Amino acid sequence: MRTLVIGGGASGKSEYAEELFATLEGTKYYIATMMPYGEDSLARIEKHRKARRDRGFHTIERYTDLAELSLPSRGAILLECLGNLTANELFYKGASEESAAEVILRGIDKLSAQADNLVVVTNEVFSDGIKYDEGTLAYMRTLAFLNRKLAGSFDAVIEVMCGIPVALKGWAS
């Protein structure tokens, strides 16, 4: 089963996705995409590592190029998060919107082929009504495109608001 978990900042989407992920069968691969780029991000990454330490997850820190990742065995995969991955492909790798989306979708297809269950966490964009600079808009357009593509092809789409999961498609656990 492929599940997309979407929500705004601090909505509880990551916590929900991790709880769902913990219930899945098989080896659990947690793919963390937050690239370390300063003291704040390093502190957040360490906080997340500590929170996962005793959960039985095999953490793989992968910032770009998901299609190059080969897992040692099938299992359940949690990709946390599509927003970071999109920013990394666009800004760190310097890709265009189209090529970044293509690389990310190819990577998710590769992960899906290696998984019995795939859970992808993503950020909701374009609901705040704020005007952004062109670079930020390119990121938001790319992420919105990816969200639509995955929502259309995944088995379940869960939106988390205020810590409450709402099934938009498929089921919620």
FENNOR-V817653 format. One record per residue. RES is the residue in one small letter. SS is DSSP state (h for helix, s for strand, l for the rest). D_FIRST is the distance of its C-alpha to the first C-alpha in whole Angstrom. Layout:
[[RES,SS,D_FIRST] [RES,SS,D_FIRST]]
//
This chain:
[[m,l,0] [r,s,4] [t,s,6] [l,s,10] [v,s,13] [i,s,16] [g,s,20] [g,l,23] [g,l,25] [a,l,25] [s,l,23] [g,l,21] [k,h,18] [s,h,18] [e,h,19] [y,h,16] [a,h,14] [e,h,15] [e,h,16] [l,h,12] [f,h,11] [a,h,14] [t,l,13] [l,l,10] [e,l,12] [g,l,13] [t,l,15] [k,s,14] [y,s,15] [y,s,16] [i,s,17] [a,s,20] [t,l,21] [m,l,24] [m,l,27] [p,l,31] [y,l,33] [g,l,36] [e,h,37] [d,h,34] [s,h,31] [l,h,32] [a,h,33] [r,h,29] [i,h,28] [e,h,30] [k,h,29] [h,h,25] [r,h,26] [k,h,28] [a,h,25] [r,h,23] [r,l,25] [d,l,25] [r,l,21] [g,l,20] [f,s,18] [h,s,19] [t,s,20] [i,s,21] [e,s,23] [r,l,22] [y,l,24] [t,l,24] [d,l,23] [l,h,19] [a,h,19] [e,h,22] [l,l,20] [s,l,19] [l,l,18] [p,l,20] [s,l,17] [r,l,13] [g,s,11] [a,s,9] [i,s,11] [l,s,12] [l,s,14] [e,s,17] [c,l,18] [l,h,18] [g,h,21] [n,h,23] [l,h,21] [t,h,23] [a,h,26] [n,h,26] [e,h,26] [l,h,28] [f,h,31] [y,h,31] [k,l,30] [g,l,32] [a,l,30] [s,l,30] [e,h,28] [e,h,27] [s,h,27] [a,h,25] [a,h,22] [e,h,22] [v,h,22] [i,h,19] [l,h,17] [r,h,18] [g,h,17] [i,h,13] [d,h,13] [k,h,14] [l,h,12] [s,h,9] [a,h,11] [q,l,12] [a,s,9] [d,s,7] [n,s,5] [l,s,6] [v,s,8] [v,s,11] [v,s,14] [t,s,17] [n,s,20] [e,l,21] [v,l,24] [f,l,28] [s,l,28] [d,l,31] [g,l,34] [i,l,35] [k,l,37] [y,l,36] [d,l,37] [e,h,36] [g,h,34] [t,h,32] [l,h,31] [a,h,30] [y,h,27] [m,h,27] [r,h,26] [t,h,24] [l,h,22] [a,h,22] [f,h,21] [l,h,18] [n,h,17] [r,h,18] [k,h,16] [l,h,13] [a,h,13] [g,h,14] [s,h,11] [f,l,8] [d,l,6] [a,s,8] [v,s,11] [i,s,13] [e,s,17] [v,s,19] [m,s,22] [c,l,25] [g,l,22] [i,s,21] [p,s,17] [v,s,17] [a,s,14] [l,s,15] [k,s,12] [g,l,10] [w,l,10] [a,l,12] [s,l,13]]
//
